[in-house]
Amino acid sequence: MEDRNIREEEVSWQVMGIDIFGTIVAPDDDNAHPGIVMVAGSGPTDRDWCSPILPGKNGSGRLLAEALAREGYVSLRYDKMASGPNVMENLPKFSGKLSMETHLDEVAGAALALNSCRNVARNQIFALTSSEGAIHAVNYQLGEKHPKFRGLIMTGAPGRSVGEVARSQLSEQGKNIPGADLILAKYDEAVEQFLHGIPMEFDNGIPEGVKILLRAMESPHNLPFSRELWAYSISEHASSIQVPVLVLIGKKDIQVSWKEDGKVLEEALSQNRDATFSYPENANHVLKHEEMPLENLSADYVSSHYNSGGAQIDQGAMKSIISWLKMHT
């Protein structure tokens, strides 16, 4: 990494009349640099890529933004509408109105705000996404809003539908539980009802943790977005992406699979000659370095260490991102 001073600037824009707040991190100079919109993953994830449902404040979003600025890139990351310090104030305004469109509008506002930044090179805006964030960046890129991204960096992106990925996680976590096949069958039945707009019926045989997941999907606060999300598959849209793409999935990622999701995305992007794939040996889902063998990683361990104080961005992942950016800027 280059030794370069950096500066921060707060910005905001509105979606549905709600203020969206973000942070620009830039080299501390007057030169024009490429810009990067950072799009966080699922749930109430804030601009630093931290969440109230996960311990720790050492978010990958902030670490990546600072590392990118030291390499000569200007980034903008933001609190999603359902995250950050203003969420309780905003909740009555967006409850029952969240959708793919509102997430797309958040990305659009970020792209406009970054493009108007004084030291961002025009038409040199990229997206760097985490997990679900890839969906919203792809929808923005293929929609009618401008400015378009010059390229997409999709980290931890699900190649399969979100519902398929969630089911595989559930299957993996419950593989040693007696009656796991029956639980999955009941789960599948409930999800099928959900996707068809039918109120889900929870069988007594479904564990409480699974019921919590299903109730969250069906919560009026999260609709219609959660129903749209569950059926969405990036691979169905990827063939229409005509800009350079970097797909990066760490081999220590237990939320998506570099083998399964990576393969699906490689096939979906096979006609894009500017598609690059990187599978760092020791990067987890949020690009932190992880030494423990994949087979020893549990959901409890991983979630408790994502944002722990000592966790650092995996240098293999960071090198892939910087190398790709330098190739395309």
N, C-alpha and C positions, 0 to 999 in steps of 0.2 A: 504494500500500500504506500502511496506517496504521502509525504509529510506536508499537509496542506491545511491551513486554517479554514474553519467552516463557520457559517452563521445560520441563524434560524429566523423565520418570519411567520407570524400567524396570519391566516387568511380564512375567509368564510364565503359561503354562497347559500342559496336557498333551494330546497326541494319540498314541494307541497306547502310552502309557506313556513317551513321549519329551517332554522339556521344549521348548516353543516360546517363544522370547524375543522381546520387542518393546519398542518405545520409544513412549511417549506424549509428544507435544509439544503444549503448551497455552499460552494467554495466562496471564501470571503475575498472576492475580487470583482472587477467590472467586466470580465470577459463573458462572451456568450457560450453557454454549455448546453449539451443535450439534456432534456428533461425526462423524468420518469414518474408516472402516476403509480402509486403503490396501492393495491386493492387487497384489503384484508380478507381472511377466511370466514367461515360460518359462525353463527351465533353472535352474541353481543361483544364482538371483538372491536377494540378501539384502535386508534391510529398507531399505537405502539405494538399492536397485535397481542394485547393482553385482554383478559376476560375475567369478569367477576366470578366465573365458575371454575377458574383455574388459579392455583396459588402462584404468587410471584409477580414482580413488576419488570422483569428483565426481558422485555418483549423483542422479538426478532425484527419487527418493523423499524423500531428506533435504531437498533444496531446496524441494520442494512442501510438505512438512510445516511447514517454518519459515515459508514465505510464507502458508500457511493460518492458522497461529497468529497471525501479525501482523494478519490480517483478522478474528480472533475465532472461530476454529474449533479444536477439539481433535481431533488425529489420532492414530491408532495404526497403526504399520507394524511388520512382524515378519520375522524370518528364517524362510523356509520350511524344512521338515524337512531338505531336501537342500541347504541352503545355510548360510552363516554359519560362525562359528569352531568349532562343535561337530559339523560334518558327519562327520568321520572317526570320532568316538566314536559317532555315531548310525547310521552306515551299516549295521553288522551287524544293527541292530534293525529297520530299515525295508526293507532290500534284498529285492526281490521282492514287497513288500507295498504299494507306492505305488499309489494308485488315485484316481479322481475323488472317492471317498468320503473319503479321507484329506485331500485338499485342501479339501473342503467342511468337514471338521471343524476344519481350521486357521482358516478364515474364521469358523466358529461360535464358536470360542474367543476370537478377536479381538473379535467383536461383543459377547460377554458381558463381556469384560474392559473394553472401552471404555464399555459401558452402566453399569458399576458405578463408573466414575471419578467422583470427588466433584464435579467441575464440568462434567459433561456433562448436557445437558437430556435427560430420559428421552423415548423415542420420537422422538428427533431424530438418529438414526444413519443416515448415508449411507455408500455405498461409492464409492471412487475407485480404479479399476483400470487396470492397464497390460497391453495385449496379451492373452495367455492368461488373465491374472487375471480378465477379464470373464466367462470361462466359469465359474469357480468361484463368483463372486459371483451369477451368474444361477442356478446350481444351488442355492446356498444360499437365494436369494430364493424359488425355486419349491418348495423342500423343506418339511420339517415343523419345522425348528429356529427358535428365536426368540432375541432380538428381530429382527423383520424390518427391513430397510432402508426408510427413507422415500423413497429415490431412489437411482439408480445413475448414476455418471459413468464411462463406458466409453471410455478413450482407447486409440487404436491397436488397436481391437477387430477381429478377423477376422469379416467377415460370411459369407464362404464357409467351408467346412469347413477345418480346420487342414491336412489333407492337400492340398486344392486350393491353399491359400495357399502352402504349401511348394513345391508343384510349379511354381507360377507364378514364384516366386523363382528356382528352379533354371533354369527356361526362360529367364528374363530374363538371368541371369548367364552362361548358356552360348550365347546367341544368335549369337555370332560365332565359336564353336568349330566346327571341321570335324566333321561327323558328329553334330551336336547332336540331331537328330531320332532317330537310332538310340540314342543314350545315354538320351534320355527314354523311349523305348519299353522299354529294358531296365530302367530305373528303375521304370516303371509295373508291369512284370511282377514285380519284386522286392517292391514295396509290396503288390500284390494277394496274393502269397503270405503276406506278413506279416499282413495284415488277416484272412486265413483261418486263421491259426495254423500255417502251414506254414513250416518253416525256409527263410530266403531263400537263394537261390543267386546268387552274385556273378559275373557274366560279366566276362571280362578286359577287355571294352570299356568298363566303367564306370570313370570316373576315381577316383583314390584319395580325393579329397575327398567324393565322393558315397558311396563305400563306408563312410567314417567315419560319415556321417550315418545310413546304413542300419544299421550295426552298433550305433550308439548306441540306435536305436529298438528293436532286438532284444535289447539287453543285459538279462539277468535282473534287474539292479538296477532297471530302469525299468518292468518289467512288473508288473501288467497295465495300468498307467496309459498308457504310450505308445500302446498299441493302442486304448484308449478315446479318447484325445485325437485321434488321427489321423482318426478317423471323425466327430468331434463338429462340429456346426455350431450356432452361437448362433441363427442365423435360424430354426431349427426349433423353438426354445423361446421366442423373443422375443415372439410374439403373446400369450403367457400372462402377461407382465409387466404389472402393473396400477399400478405406481408411476411417478412421473416419471423419465425417462431423458434423459441427455445423452450423445450419441455424438460424440466428438471425434477426428478423424483429420487430422493435419497433411498439407498438400500436399507436404511434403518427406519424407514417410514412404515408404521403399522396401521395407518389410516387408509392410505391407498397403496397399491402394490406396483413397484417398478416393473415387475414382470407382467402382471395382468393389465393394469391400466396403461403402462408404457407401451405394451404391444398393441392395444386397441388404438392408442393415439398415433403410434407409428403407422398403422394401416390407414387411419383416417387422414393423415397428413402426407400420405405417400406421393401425392401429386404436387406437393409444395417443395420445390427444389431448395428453398431456403429454410427448411425445417431441420432443426438440430435437436439431438436428444442427449441428455447427460444424466448419469445415474451414479452420483458420488457414493463411495463405499460407506462412509460413516455419517451421512446427513440424515436427520430425522424429518418428520413432517413439517416442522417450522424452521428447517435448515440449521438447527443446532448440531454441534458435533456430539456423537454418541459412540462410546467405546464398547459398550456391552453388546454381545452377540444378539442378532435379531431374534433368535429362538428363545432368548431369556427375557425379552422385553414384554412387559404386561401393560395393559391399559392404565392401571393405577400408577405404576412406576413412571410411565411416559408422561402422563398428564401432570404429575406432581413435579416433574423436572423440566417441562417445556420452558418455563419462565423463571427458573431458579437463578439465584444470584450469580453462581459460577458458570452457568451455561454460556457458551460462546458460539458464534456463527461458524459452521464448518468451513474450513479454508478451501477444501476441494470444491464445495458448492460456490463459494465466493469467487474463486478463480474462473469457474465456468461462466458465471454471470458477467464478470468484467471482460473476459476474453471475447465473449459473444458481442457485448456492447461495443468494444473497440473495433470489431470486425464490421459492424453495421452503422458506425457513426463516423 
